[in-house]
């Protein structure tokens, strides 16, 4: 189909709408991925801190026992 200067193709509004919707979908997917990554990272950090804390407590126990003797 040929168009004259200044004429817009009939499907241009649909293509523009598709572009906007596609952009929104991608932005939403990226946002969800970032949020998921952030949550997983926080969980791992919390788990690592808890493990480190329990290891410190376990290593403190023999010292406390020796002090009591």
DAVEN-V64660 format. One record per backbone hydrogen bond with DSSP energy under -1.0 kcal/mol. NH is the residue of the N-H (numbers start at 1). CO is the residue of the C=O. Records with the same first field share a line. If there is no record, write none. Layout:
NH = CO / CO
This chain:
7 = 4
12 = 9
15 = 11
16 = 12
17 = 13
18 = 14
19 = 15
20 = 16
21 = 17
22 = 18
23 = 19
24 = 20
25 = 21
26 = 22
27 = 23
28 = 24
29 = 25
30 = 26
31 = 27
32 = 28
33 = 29
34 = 30
35 = 31
36 = 32
37 = 33
38 = 34
39 = 35
40 = 36
41 = 37
42 = 38
43 = 39
44 = 40
45 = 41
46 = 42
47 = 43
48 = 44
49 = 45
50 = 46
51 = 47
52 = 48
53 = 49
54 = 50
55 = 51
56 = 52
57 = 53
58 = 54
59 = 55
60 = 56
61 = 57
64 = 60
65 = 61
66 = 62
67 = 63
68 = 64
69 = 65
